[in-house]
Amino acid sequence: MKKSQILIVSLVIAMFFTSYVRAYGVSDISIVSFKFERTVLRSGDEIPVVARIWNNSLNDATVNVGVRLSENLALIKGSAVTELVMPLLTYSEIRWSVTASQTGVVSSELYIVVGVGDTIKSEISSTVTDQFWQQKEFLLSAWSPPSSMQAAYDYYKGANFDFNLMINSPFSTGVNLVRNNTMKCFVVISEVIPNYGAKLYGSEGSPPEITDGDLALMDPTINAYKNEPAVEGYSIIDEPGASRFANLAKVVSYLKLKDPSKLAYINLFPTYASNEQLNTSSYSEYVSRFLDEVKPEMLSYDHYHFFTSYDGDDYFNNLGIIRDFSLKYDIPYTNIIQLIGTELEFSPKAPALNWRTPTREEHRFLVYSSLAYGYTGIVWFHWQNTWGMTGFVATKKAELYATVTQLNKEIKNIGNELFNLKSVGAYHVNNIPSGSLGLPAGEIVKGIAGSHSYVAGIFRDSLSADYFMIMNKDYTAESQTTISLQYKLSKLEYFDADADIWVNLSEFKEGSSGSEFSIVIPAGAGILFRPTWNTVGAREISSPSGLEYLRNYPNPFNTYTTIEYSISDNQEVELSIFNMLGERVLTFEKEYRRKGIYTENFDASNLPAGVYFMTLKSDKGIRTERMIYSR
């Protein structure tokens, strides 16, 4: 091997997003995992550090858990040393947050003092960088996109598509068409790797190892397109089993090293894949390992819901799992949705799949359920070739084309609004699917009347202003309903996704507490609302002098949450927790604090689930925020 090749591979392994864990010591206490819960460590960002610990004894154990950080990391949440009571035969998780002010290699050491002479340790190392891919617009594409001819692009662009998901070799032909049509694309760079299918795709057996020579073969393509604005990234593979993760990690790391501003795109299996396909014991393990080992900058998966005579039963669970992991790791997420069926009269290529071609309302259901869950990418499966929408009989093809064209217009318009918001909740009202959450007490949406079932998506912008989407899960009939809100309104707007404008909704009512309004939601559709609160009651947005912010993470939380607040000048502060009745359930010690950021841990295990309020009080003002304890 040439010295230059050795150097490149060493840099990939040592510098970009690799991590390692060492554990030693003998005890009934063991470290299951210790990691930076990010796929990219960005300077200035909050970086979660998470340890999972197992008590294998038949007794409860009390241990001291500590974390030591390298000089270029600073602890911003959690305690450097914590006494932890671990129930028998139970996993315990402890979390910290750190930040790095500059780029470079960072490390963290976990140590657990079990007893005299019995200390367990683990160490992780990674690299903080200021070069990474960032999603700048909603991803709207189709699987098997247009062939390399202008007429195909005219048809595709006419349906309001912006992205070509897969440019195959020869790459220059497709990239030129994408550039000339002011679109963006992903180049299927894995095609330059010999035997890439066996090395990167599938689940069976042990794949041949990706070599240094394989990685070097990508250089000409990377060099050709690293400065090409029309190329958003590199498409690698579809639905890999976990046995391919080690090879994929090499490819992704190499691409990040050579062209860090572009996305390495990989699509995952859905929940209904077998454990043999996943190469793991569960779907959550599959996604978790993919994040920790491959370190992608986006999660993408496909899940096909509509069968000939029934609907699948795990659609919303899959939506939620991908959403939860993506929010936890702070990366965007994309849903590949069902465009076509396999009916013999329309598409005789794959009748064994037993899919039905969705109606316009069912397509709308797939689109707006994804949007209500905060997805920032939608890909239609699938478009081109004989088994694809373009291969359907003319009348059915025209019907599907009209549906996709209209929905893509709405996706682009509402996607521009949602793109700058953060999903903070996705709840169901009536007919709550397995793995999903019902609407909790205390949320800004208090209730939705009637027997129809809905998704309530809750969003916030960078200034903590509230937005919410109500999605009608019934794709057979429109819903006329009354929506109750937690707070009193001074103004309410909804987004007209067809006209691309916010519209004032003046007909709302105020009660003794909160507000309500009536609305008609088309079958399978969702409506995005922007409230302006007359009084936010317990949710004070304005900043009292000296109290910059007050928040908790996670929220909603299960048993434990970390409260964080910032003060801009030196002062005495008192932090208290109240229930919905206004009763004080906990007061932290009143202390004189210098300006800065502070954290406190709140254990609600002895309290009933529900809504609580944290109040930070000083001589200069009071700030109160709402938090939801959901078991």
Secondary structure, 3 states (H helix, E strand, C coil): CCHHHHHHHHHHHHHCCCCCCCCECCCCEEEEEEEECCCCEECCCCEEEEEEEEECCCCCEEEEEEEEECCCCEEEECCCEEEEEECCCEEEEEEEEEECCCCEEEEEEEEEEEECCEEEEEEEEEEEECCCCCCCCCEEEECCCCCCCHHHHHHHHHCCCCEEEEECCCHHHHHHHHHHCCCEEEEEHHHHCCCHHHHHCECCCCCCCCCHHHHHCCHHHHHHHCCCCCEEEEEEEECECHHHHHHHHHHHHHHHHHCCCCEEEEEECCCCCCHHHHCCCCHHHHHHHHHHHHCCCCEEEECCCEECCCECCCHHHHHHHHHHHHHHHCCCEEEEEECCCCCCCCCCCCHHHCECCCCHHHHHHHHHHHHHCCCCEEEEECCCCCCCHHHCCHHHHHHHHHHHHHHHHHHHHHHHHHCCCEEEEEEEECCCCCCCEECCCCCCEEEECCCCCEEEEEEECCCCCEEEEEEECCCCCCEEEEEEECCEEEEEEEEECCCCEEEECCCEEECCCCEEEEEEECCCCEEEEEEEEEECCCCCCCCCCCEEEEEEECCCECCEEEEEEEECCCEEEEEEEECCCCCEEEECCCEEECCEEEEEEEECCCCCCEEEEEEEEECCEEEEEEEEECC
